[in-house]
Amino acid sequence: MALDKESVFVECLVNIMASDTRNRILSVAARLFEARGFEGTAVAAILREADVNSGSLYHFFSSKEDLLIAVLEKYAAVLEPALLSAADRAADDPIEKVFALLELYRGRLLVSEFSRGCPIGDLSLEIGARLPEARHLVDAYFDSWTARVTEWFDDAAERLPAETDRRALSAHVLSVLQGGIMQARVAGSIDPFDDSVSQLRLLIDLLAARPKGEVALRPRRRKSPRTDTPKVSDTSPPDDPSALAAASVPVDPVGAEVVDAGESAWWKAW
């Protein structure tokens, strides 16, 4: 019986050590993939910084691509507790929850001195169509992200025009986020990010302020490209351009301190 108990203890200890080793490899790989890119990260660099040998890495992951899949799955697993739930708790107003989420990324830019923004966004540009399984995980991640933002806009539906496509608006928020992060990292300044978010806030404020009976101007649908060469007489002059001048609205910082340390630890570490 004593031998059996000792065997169970040793087995548990081995499992704990194995789990720790796997998580260490994952964390190092995630950090290096974000900093150097997937192609720019050598397996040797992962081994060195994780302090493991190649046998340990290939025990858990069959290839570098398999390691990337595991990293993306880890990001998906922590999206809800570390980001979405944290933003949900940061504000009572559903629209302010959206900006609380953006504020978490803003904090990451500042803390990392613009070396880190959205790790999934960076990887998505590199993965492209080359790794279908990885691309599927990136798509699923963004779908989960926009689905939660859509829920917040749904909760504020009475304040938005009835014809508002709230899913499309959520996708626009994601585009603003990714574009703002990219510009901030290139400029080494938070100003481009803040400008992008302030204009997003202005857009949502204008939507919320529009009288309910007013008909919205719908964007003109892009015509299918012509297969024949158009004649001069077939073309029509472009519409007269019109401009809408809008003042920049300052972004109110939403306290990132409301995020529990345990839930955001991965975010800060990676």
MARLUM-28493 format. One record per residue: x, y, z of N, C-alpha, C, O, CB in turn. Coordinates in steps of 0.001 Angstrom, whole numbers, plus 500000, padded with zeros to 6 digits. Atoms other than C-alpha are relative to their C-alpha. Glycine has a CB too. Example, Ala and Ser with C-alpha at 12.3 -4.5 7.8 and 13.67 -1.06 7.14 Angstrom:
500890498810500000512300495500507800500900501200500000501936501181500665499008500027501246499180498810499940513670498940507140499230501090500730499739502198500899500414500462498585
end
This chain:
500833498785500000500000500000500000500861501256500000500577502219499288499062500011501219499116498837499928502816502393500892500648500248498652500819501388498219501077499804501081499376499868501314504452501647497562499026500608499002499410501420498159500491498637499497501009499461500904501192502390495763499831501505500216499731502268499255498658499276500200500147498571499697500845505742497538501200500775499470501063501868498920499846500225501523498796499321500491504439506598496698499969500110498485500371501127497919501267499255500450500086499975501464503840505672493062499035501075499526499312501780498555499562498634499465500979498966500351500770507906492918500598501383500191500405502272499361498722499853500847499384498700499723502718510769494494501009500357498907501024501483498410500692499990501385498990499747501025505574510413492008499333500318498664499772501208497935500942498787499856500712499763501257503134510231489105499403501408499972499478502102498959498891498947499804500568498654499912501377513397490289501085501051499855500889502064499183499259500189501328498895499053500078504719515155490697500503500126498564500779501227498088501143499569500929499561499979501399505776514175487184499008500768499133499412501534498258500168498566499465501026499296500788502456515446485769500060501503500230499902502294499301498600499477500352499899498576499691502850518757487571501208500615499308501122501696498725500089500219501518498789499499500640506399519168486310499828500084498494500283501040497865501190499113500340500239499987501443505330518266482779499104501159499602499347501831498600499377498684499550500906498884500278502479520769482905500739501327500095500525502227499283498809499987500973499228498769499835504861523443484161500928500215498814501063501335498321500808499961501303499104499891501150507320522702481369499232500405498748499675501276497999500732498673499764500806499669501179504612522817478713499548501454500047499632502164499044498778499070499902500456498616499878503227526101480037501145500984499808500956502059499239499347500225501358498847499113500173506713527606480145500357500123498523500651501213498032501213499481500803499733499956501441507308526646476527498953500847499290499286501644498412500024498577499405501081499222500608503914528102475587500188501496500219500062502291499287498654499562500565499853498587499664504548531385477374501157500635499242501033501741498716500206500168501500498831499478500716507999531836475849499698500107498509500010501117497878501235499097500236500320499985501426506770530917472372499043501135499665499221501822498659499394498662499574500965498927500247503833533326472630500693501358499996500430502199499136498883499977501058499295498716499903506113536172473690500911500222498798500954501320498242500821500065501296499082499858501135508662535503470956499250500119498677499660500883497803500958498812499945500797499879501226506028535003468250499491501433499837499460501970498730498811499006500020500506498622500084504618538418469116501131500978499717500966501907498926499281500392501301498891499055500149507998540139469322500724499865498666501125500864498069500984499810501123499183500240501190509707538519466327499215499464498815499734499402497700501095499045500330500781500634501046506896536963464330500208498496500024501176498001500602500370500568498631499908501456500014506285533284463710501221499545499211502002498722499689498727499386499408498866500397500830508805532965460883501311500480500596502335499812500452499841500543498586498773499439499455511329535158462694500449499383501313501518499717501824499828501450500187499649500655498736511322532990465819500587498623499726499911497745499189498764499884500925499345501301500182513805530133465729499655499085501168499502499537502303501542500165499875500268500977498945513072526959467663501104500050501054500843499880502245499881498575499410498878499928499066516528527315469205499810501124501009500195500988502170501310500197499242500239498886499083515510530656470698498957499632501047499076500016502211499552501243499225501030500451499057512427529103472279500619499062501031500355499183502227498835499293499253499352500951499102514516526281473743500890500727501004500898500409502193500822498980499201499067499276499125517072528696475131499266500792501070499627500727502245500879500938499177500691499138499034514620531100476773499067499214500920498793499642502042499207501071499267500838500846499145512366528327478079500849499066500856500335498405501758499020499184499148499065500842499259515457526497479391499584498531499937499511497843500955500090500462501461500346501407500215514428523165477903500808499483498815501345500267498032498461499821499752499332500576501156515986520762475436498976499664498924497769499722499158500798498744500400500905500248501127514551519830472059499086498817500268497946498784499805500795499756498723500836501160499693513311516510473391498767500381500785497687499837500553500791498973500770501146499557499205511082518279475913498985500721499125497779500512499262500458500917501143500932499263500869509626520591473266499229499050499100498007499145498986500755501032499146500673500888500944508902517832470780499224498896500697498473498165500051501004499392499055500857500898499237507439515699473546498578500543500068497606499788500034500559499796501412501315499365499887504601518205473823499457500475498651498244500479498440500076501173500956500423499411501267504524519669470293500762499310498864501990499217498893500245501551499985499380500763501079505174517747467102500813500861499052501691500353498355498950499270499227499309499095500912506396520821465205499831501430500491499088501697501436499465499848498551500145498578499689506774524572465358498580500462499689498014501274500421501028500842499208501374499642500355503410524879463614499022499497501062498047500180501376499630499423498619500843500542498939501841522656466286500086500873501248499094501063501951500410498555500329499818499081498874503305524980468931499204501284499774498602501815500707501498500326500201500797498805500321501709527952467162498520499737500247497825500590500799500225500430498531501408500353499776498337526179467236499696500027501495498662500546501913499674498598499404500208500027498551498728525619470986499987501408500579499209501694501490501088499164500682499973498607499536499590529301471514498672500683499679498111501381500523501179500775499348501269499389500391496494530397469588498845499454500833497926500192501187499731499763498512501036500589499150494354527970471582500057500590501409499023500772502052500156498469500058499849499381498675495768529474474789499413501406500004498722501794500945501487500045500415500589498663500106494868532975473634498474499917500017497815500715500684500483500704498713501452500158500045491334531782472883499444499638501371498365500094501748499611498932498977500468500445498689491051530150476314499963501136501018499109501152501905500886498882500513499931498918499001492005533311478205499303501279499528499240502259500271501458500310500332500668498799500508490122535788476005498869500435500915498768501611501262499464499756498595501165499655499179486973535628478134500407500465501406500012501561501802499057498794500104499711499560498627488440535753481683500949501186500086500795502030500968500578498866500777498980498966499866491381538054481011499629501320499343500128502370499749501279499512499424500327498766500717489823540575478638498511500324500029498101501354500565500463499899498568501410499675500181486123540340477909499270500156501331498529501122501515499324498929499167500659499901498695484926539678481460500529501189500792499780501849501512500198498706500801499416498862499310487337542273482803499381501308499517499058502178500325501513500024499798500631498800500550485922544922480459498534500072500396498002501153500649500136500029498474501415500030499627482394543814481278499794500522501423498795501182501707499445498570499877500110499551498615483026544489484977500456501447500195500159502067501216500808499093500895499403498678499834484796547783484358498989501134499898499276502249500332501075500200498976500996498939500178481613549719483514498611499390500067498415498217499751500207500750498651501397500436499979477868549487484018499316500262498666498493499464498216499241500706501120500597499636501278476927551225480780500544499087498904501760498936498792500280501487499664499518500952501009477086548744477860500938500609498965501882499951498527498836499390499294499099499375500969478682551218475463501351500294500637502388500179499982499384501293499444498732499752499317481292552136478052500805498716500172502028498767500301499750500641501359499277501274499950482149548430478276500879499845498760501995499331498839499009498811500111499221500060501231483294548665474662501291500792500150502367500324499779499181500531498815498814499161499856485649551498475503500898499528501138502100499793501134499592501443500232499176500605498956486800549733478645500884498910499396502039498756499793499115499420501131499215501028500673487929546860476412501146500627499222502273500137499279499116499170499066498941499319500751489860549236474164501059500568500946502241500613500607499406501127499133499069499438499031491422550796477253501007498956500486502145499301500805499236500578501184499069501056499594492958547437478203501144499870498990502301499694499371499257498652500143498949500039501026494823547355474897500868501253500072502081501194499868499380499865498590499238498749499863495826550980475395501042499866501108502191500278500949499052501192500299499071500198498900497381550068478722501150499091499621502287499305500041499279499436501190498941500915500426499292547228477120501016500707499104502217500457499206499400498798499264499087499212500830500743549595474526500936500842500866502143500890500629499207500905499041499203499105499160501910551985477222500993499233500861502163499604500948499091500837500885499123500770499109503311549378479610501170499389499230502284499317499747499203498892500708498946500635500796505283547693476812500803501008499189501680500621498417499396498969499070499349498947500784506447551051475385499838499731498501500771499880497712501500500100500367500442500165501383504621550214472147500626498803499288500598498729498059500308501242499231499466501212500617506336546883471569498938498909499899499116497935499167501197499488500793501071500993500019503091544959472185498654500687499859498405501744500438500031499139501272501348499458500168499547545561471097498982498888500107498528498544501198499860500725498654500891501159500039497281542730470015500771498845499374501017498865498168498680500307499197499187501092500552499252539484469615499307499234498889499960498775497952500376499045501092500737500704501044496508537869467551500021500807498709500157500242497624498550499730500442499966499153501180496430540841465192501321499890499265501357499809498038499743501434500381498682500125500618500164540603464605500146498667499275500619498621498139501098500146501054499844501329500593500061536865463940499092499806498795499458499112497846499714498927501036500956500206501089497013537073461677500554500495498675500282499904497629498683500705500307499419499464501228498926539186459155501032499045499421501182498941498203500637501363500261498945500897500448501720536641459005499474498641499567499992498032498630501012499822501091500517501343500279499643533469458982499347499943498623499619499045497825498991499577501079500674499962501287497440534437456054499298498689499681498626498105500532500987500329498909500641501248500430496262531429454072500961498818500045500612497712499633499446500153498591498970501038500041499453529442454573499730498867500982500037497706500711501351500605500289500274501002498969498321527669457748498498500010500286498045500758501153500828500282501311501465499973499882494578526893457441499495499789501427498558500468501846499403498946499108500476500255498641494193525503460981500231501208500897499376501565501707500695498771500588499699498810499208495882528523462517499071501144499606498589501879500468501473500418499818500894498938500454493809530879460377498588499798500554497912500762500913499966500050498466501314500301499438490646529125461558499926500441501455498911500990501887499694498501499884499981499594498587491656529738465184499984501523500138499330502063501029501240499421500708500006498530499974492353533414464468498603500522499679498112501438500339501035500575498992501362499596500349488959533760462791499045499783501177498206500635501471499510499216498768500872500310498862487268532092465771500241500977501143499304501381501831500230498554500482499657499030498945489106534415468166499317501343499722498683501919500606501546500189500096500621498718500347487938537525466320498476499906500032497803500877500379500466500459498614501447500188499925484420536084466069499515500103501445498491500730501716499603498640499402500368499920498578484301535653469859500104501432500502499264501895501275500898499077500848499770498607499596485663539167470323498828500881499543498238501612500339501344500530499407501066499153500535483104540811468049498629499576500524497731500408500656500009499958498471501288500458499460480282538645469411499724500642501353498592501039501632499981498465500131500220499370498697480817540023472915499723501494499840498847502033500517501218499783500916500250498578500236481016543605471642498589500190499441497909501157499785501057500592499028501368499930500531477803542955469701498977499883501123497960500575501111499766498892498957500902500137498848476140541840472932499868501328500735498774501702501157500508498906500965500066498704499311477044545167474508499198501009499192498417501775499756501412500545500262500799499100500837475630547083471541498534499579500006497646500429499943500542500021498557501393500465499898472512544898471723499352500523501278498180500897501280499936498454499968500527499496498734472109545949475355499707501496499932498909502016500712500982499715501129500226498557500181472237549570474175499159500271498754499167501389498239501344500748499900500717499883501271469961548960471172499009501152499980498817501781498939499277498717499702500995498926499955467337551476472335500627501368499756499927502317499404499283499996501344499317498716500196469951554236472079500589500134498598501116501190498248501104500167501035499444499982501348471014553346468536498869499969498976497783499471499273500963498808499785501030500058501038469096553786465268499582498558499731500398497640499814500504500655498705500537501349500184466881550808464496500714499246498887500843498023498946498515500067499701499374500674501138468690550111461221501487499720500221502161499221499320499824500837498752498581500235499723472107549908462896500313498507499942499675497697500614500388500574501381499511501378500041473886546696461995501018499874501129502180500248500969500636499631498585499142499981498813475326546066465440501173499027499877502226499253500475499181499663501240498867500907500244477466543133464324501050500692499144502246500585499415499524498695499313499062499276500846479007545259461587500674501128500782501854501411500576499281500562498764499420498955499164479517548069464096501081499420500907502101500064501150498909500687500840499003500667499159481375545617466340501256499677499194502374499811499692499416498713500613498853500272500867483586544598463429500763501291499724501988501278499599499543499349498672499346498705500198484284548288462862500834500368501228501928500917501094498952501100499713499237499751498771485373548609466497501314499221499963502366499746500327499170499606501255498794500815500106487824545769465914500979500604498994502187500605499228499641498563499594499142499365501006489151547513462801500663501256500560501845501502500319499186500351498744499442498801499380489609550754464724501105499610500981502163500238501021498894500811500720499003500469499036491453548862467451501289499593499298502370500061499657499449498822500812498804500507500672493827547078465081500757501116499282501987501165499320499620498906499004499349498886500682494500550193463034500664500958500972501768501440500720499001500748499154499431499108498996495059552322466127501257499421500615502227500144500844498986500289501082498821500665499447497489549772467567501161500073499015502282500404499400499684498534500347498943499990501010499446549552464317500640501383499892501864501506499863499441499569498637499468498653500136499783553323464015500758500443501245501781501119501143498879500972499708499322499633498761500721553755467670501371499347500093502334499972500536499154499609501204498717500702499932503461551148467415500989500583499001502177500702499303499809498499499739499112499400501001504867552691464240500492501367500475501667501700500325499276500135498640499654498647499564504788556202465728500728500020501337501380501010501669498754500842500095499426499988498661505987555149469177499296500998500887499906501607501766501479500312499941500799499013499265503190557297470564498584499481500144498083498772499271500006501381499284501377500420499778499753556710472028499014500885499251497832500551499167499683500011501481500906499036500641498320559673470098499175499399498865497966499630498832500795501164499469500837500565501069497242557747466958498907499074500531497793499056500007500867499241499014501009500885499409495457555179469106498887500829500620497709500555500392500633499068501062501012499159499352493695557860471155499149500740498980497941500884499169500666501000500938500765499312501039492703559762468007498982499056499360497841499446499112500943500569498926500907500973500611491186556616466492498827499689500922497679499637500479500752498710499656501055500329499044489250555769469662499069501190500212497860501011500361500608499558501338500848498825499780488026559349470108499030500198498843497892500617499052500860501257500185500902499879501147486596559370466584498954498887500001497825499092499556500797499971498691500984501066499831484941556022467250498939500415501008497747500194500790500682498696500448500967499525499001483344557512470355499089501064499403497886501075499666500730500562501238500808498965500637482192560499468325498961499367499073497805499789499054500898500980499214500929500688500901480633558172465735498835499390500781497675499544500398500734498904499203501056500646499218478727556232468383499118501041500670497906500854500775500604499058501055500793498921499411477651559451470098499041500591498975497895500902499301500917501096500559500860499456501049476300560743466776498867499031499673497737499459499437500818500303498737501051500994500232474405557493466201498957500054501108497754500004500850500601498586499907500924499984498863472911557664469668499185501278500050498071501283500574500763499832501298500682498715499920471964561323469251499035500234498853498224501156498924501003501102500036500851499762501166470208560977465863498547499716500345498241498679500932500447499131498809501429500223499722466428561380466128499529498682499406499935498298498309499150501158499443500435501334500413464665558045465859499291499986498654499382499001497921499094499421501042500746499988501252462507559116462924500814500393498800500339500292497669498858500910500115499166499535501106465375560422460838500532498820499215500984497831499792501160500864500514499525501077500859466327558272457883501492500154499789501963501224499405499253499993498647498546499948500150470008557426457768500389499941498535499722499285497735500664498854500768499457500094501343472020557957454607500747498680499887501657498399500666500932501209499673499355501308500151473022554537453379501164500102499016501063500812498016498978498936499521498861499961500922476410553989451739499635499398498659498883498426498590501197499261500592500259500513501333476314553447448011500716498680499816501896498558500144500436501005498931499379501304500224476944549833447081500977500074498833500717500723497819498926498923499734499013500017501059480025549217445024499507499127498857499072497995499072501356499501500525500459500747501161479142548127441505501017498921499628502213499051499890499758500947498808499098501044500475480554544938440043500868500559498893500403501387498110499216498762499508499130499467501051483547545597437797499483499636498618498959498542498408501427499483500173500451500229501375482729545924434107500943499045499302502150499062499542499907501326499219499177500929500776483948543216431779500429500611498683501386500147498063499245498704499746499625499343501244484033545550428775500586501360500321500432501849501440498787500133499048499411498684499805485862548832428353498914501055499859498273501123498811501150500253498992501079499022500078483465551696429157500326501120499029501477501536498892499715500576501371499855498845500868482897554450426647499906501257500831499401501262501954498938500000498888500037498731499273483280558056427605498580500377500329498313500919501401500663501111499193501391499618499782479552558537427246499339499176501091498303499569501625499220499861498719500589500862498985478909555681429695500295500481501413499627500090502370500500498590499829499581499575498667480634557440432556499246501235500424498854502054499593501500500262500040500693498830499466478984559979434818500918500685500981501749500027501606498655499613500677499122499270499083480653562711436873499780499532501428498669499154501800499760501516499895500124500438498607481354561831440482499138500944500794498971502112500446501365499883500649500805499164499127479137563077443236500857501089500609502056500910500822499337499165501094499268498927499333480088566387444795500386499547501392499530499074502141499159501298500062499578500434498664482160565630447891499441500900501069499246502092500827501513499964500102500438499217498851480901566787451273500825499591501185501208498428501307498490499811500285499144500277498839482859567026454483499232500229501265498384501118501350501260500868499985500597499843498668481797566606458054501117500288500977501936499415501267499189498727500432498967499626499043483986568500460502499577499544501377498461499816501819500261501524499982500311500522498675484152566824463881501144500273500941502307500038500612499703498502499945498982499749498988485976567850467019500391498696500668499559497809500863499501501013501044499521501211499333488112565228468701499504499976501426499603500966502151501537499915499966500520500166498651486561563900471870501028499271500830501431498175500442498657499240499996498994500685499198489043563021474616499488498677500521498305498523500824500437500870501154500357501324499511489083559420475725500111499990501511501167500281502072500901498907499373499962500117498551488136558957479333500649498686500379500162497630499976498587500104500602499370501267499618490497556403480853499094499182500885498515499695501843501320500249500708500786500912499180488682553398482238500966499206500847501915498626500321499103499063499131499024500557499083490406552010485278500349498557499716499538497656499932499503500117501382499541501373500221492431548977484285500251499294501313500432498077501352501267499985499154499737500631498721492954548427487976498881499077500440499053498296501376500228501041501041501104500882499619489569546704488122500246498570499551499565497650500004498691500506499412499714501337500487491080543741486290500772499247501073501797499720501563500795500047498667499322500801498996492034541024488725501390499625499513501592499319498339499187498743500332498614500276500364495763540403488799500161498624499400500920498443498448500894500137501203499878501359500508495330536683488247499522499864498575500103499111497793499239499060500870500572500110501336493222537158485136500831500728498964500811500363497789498594500536499991499234499219500969495546539687483543501477499645499997502255500235499246499839501469500282498585500338499903498834538035484470500554499539498656501647499947498265500213498918501053499529500487501297499117536244481122500170501146499026501095501158498215499033498964499426500009498878500931498373539477479307501253500844500200501884501266499231498728500860500189498821499201499712501166541367481061501278499213499712502260499769499222499981500468501456498793500801500176503630538493480902500322499749498528501490499725498142499850498678500722499758500327501390503162537729477224500189501259499162500405501169497954498856499168499449
end
